[in-house]
């Protein structure tokens, strides 16, 4: 196998890991029974930011973020998942979403980014993802 073929195979296996393999269990997210309360809390946190609820979510820790690429306040992490509710009705219910970098996690179930609050619904997972792979997905 040539080095180009090896590189392609390696990149492909990393992409399969990102999309097909579940990360480690992450003890965050609100129970379905508590969703309405979590939604109300997220909505009360800011009148300017929309709120979205996400299920089947994953917390991706970004590996290899270049120095200076993120504001000091932002974490090298994003959330991916499926929309179950959107206060702005920008995204369809059941549609996939990938957030911008995380600013803060509140009460272990509300994620804030610069422009949005996300309610994590149900259990989720966490994995490390190489930031260069995200460039291949854009």
N, C-alpha and C positions, 0 to 999 in steps of 0.2 A: 504494500500500500504506500502510495506517495505521501509526502508530508502535507500536501494540499488536501488529499483525501482524509488523512488522519485529522487534520484541523477541522474539516467539515464534519466528520463523524463526532468529534469531541464537542463542537458547537451544537450539533443536533441533539446529542445526549443531554447537554445542559439545558436546552430549550424544553426537551421532554420532561426533565425534572421540574422546571418552573411550572409547566401547565398540567402535567398528568399526575404528578406525585404530590400527595398531601404533605404539608409540613408537620412539625411536631405540634401536639395539642398545646393550645395557648389558653390559659385560664383567664379569659376576659369575655366580654359580651354579656348582654342581659338575657335573662330567661324570657321566653315568649309571654309568660304570665305577667311580666313586669314591663312589657314593651310600651304600653300607653303612658305609663309614668315616666319611663326613660325618654320617650318622645317629647312629652311636655317639658321635662327638665331641659333637654337640648334646645327646645324652642325658646325657653326663658333666658337662655344664656346670652343671646344677642338678637336684636331686631334686624340687624343688617345682613346677617349670614343665613343662607338657606340651610335646612336640615334634611339629611337623607338617611334612610335606614338601609342597612346592608346585611344580608344573610349569606351563608356559605362563604364567609369572609376569610381572608388570609392577611396576616401582617407580614410584609416583606421587609426585612432588614437589608438595606442596600450596601453591598460590599464594593469597595473600589471607587467611592465618590471622590472626584478630584478635590484637592484643597481649594477652598474658596468658592466651590460650586454652590454651596448652600449657605444661606443666612445663618448666623450663629444660633438663632433661636430655633431653627428647624432641625428635626431629627432625620437621620439618613434612613427613613422608613416610609413606606406607602401602604395603603390598604387596597386590596382588590376583592371584588365580590359581586353579588347580584342585588340590584335595587328592589326593595320591597315597598318603599314609600319615599316620595320626594316633595317637599313643601313648595318647591319652585316649578314642579312638573316639567323640568327640563329633560329628565331621563325617563324612559319607559319602565314600567314595572316589569321585573324579570330581566332587564337589560344588564349587561356587565358594566362595571365601572373600575377605574384605576384612579386613585386620588393623586393629588399633588403631595409633596412631602408633609409628614405629620409635624404639627406644632406642639401638641400636647394630648395626653390621654387623661380624661377625667373619670373618676369613679369606676374605672376599669371597663367602661362600656361606651363612652362618648369620646370620639376622636375629633380633634380640631385641626383643620388646615388653615391656611391664610384666608380662604374665602368661604369655608363650609364647615358645618358640624356633621359628623356621621355617627349614627347610633349603630353599634355592633349588636346584631340580634342572633341569639343562639351561640353555640360553641364555634370556635374557629381554630385556625392553626397559624403557626409562625415558621418562617423559613428564611434563610439567607439567599439573596439573589444578587448576582453580579450585575452592577449597573450597566456594563457594556452590553448585556443581553437586552436591556430595555431599549437601547438604541436600535437593535435589530427588529424590534416589534413596532416601531413607529412608522 
